[in-house]
């Protein structure tokens, strides 16, 4: 299969040119493909790939698919692959509300990195569609758009629909991650004192002691709790999806099930909760709908996440505490556990992180003094242990090591 490269100008973009059959009159048809690169080496590689696809019959049709079709196809593939609705939903919202109206009608094969850079710059000054305090989109939101576009075009390239991904060479705006808000032990005690008489008190206690997510607590069933062995297993989480209501799915993480060893206090707390649920079942009588949940509503049905969050915010306000997210209770649990125990692996297992690197990245700050203690031990091994801080040995060397 013959083909060659053409360059527009001395330092312009390379095009692949090759035969593409004949038209209805029998005239030979030539196809030009914009390779969107000025590198001869990169262009040669792409040309070879195109000619292989042409020979195998997998070459995508010339310039017919739009950006909107690329995005829609990718998002639908995520649903088919079993991604959580709570994950796919924001993808679809950003695509339909932001990306498609702006560049969705463009031919995907013609989209250039410069087009994406211009689009991102415009979005940074675009007004928000919700009623948040900020009057324009944040860099984090625009960075999410870039992630969606890059993943969608990458999917299209793998499927053979497109030959290049223009988003791969574009640097998105830097996304600032929200700062974790950690409650101190004194603040935790204040919060629990205020919440003590509420029926969700023990849900709050378990969130702070185990680091379980809100959805995991709401999906916890008695069949997953073994009080005799002091063990519970996190298997599912319940999530509220605005367009679909409450959905249940397997828990997030690299393992489908996450065992959590319970302390005596947690076992006692769950025994009390079981007795409380039994009392509510008697009171509800025929209205009770048994779902086997550890933390059900007053009639046995799954809790409404929005109602739980409303109560949580009211409780924080009553306790005079800052307005943190419910998920910050997980951060608080991890931080307090690390400060008390100091072993990353224990916190990793309890939270269900895939590896200790994830735990260290999020909670390494919770180990104050470790660096100084390690350095002191290292210096003692090199210079000998000093009698006091004032007579610490100074290494004798002829040059300064920087």
Helices and strands as residue ranges (DSSP letters): E 3-7, E 14-22, E 28-34, H 40-56, H 67-80, H 85-94, I 95-99, H 100-103, G 108-110, H 113-124, H 139-159, G 166-169, H 185-195, H 201-210, H 214-219, G 222-224, E 225-226, E 231-234, E 236-241, E 245-250, E 258-261, H 264-284, G 285-287, H 305-318, H 328-341, H 344-351, H 356-363, G 364-366, H 370-383, G 389-391
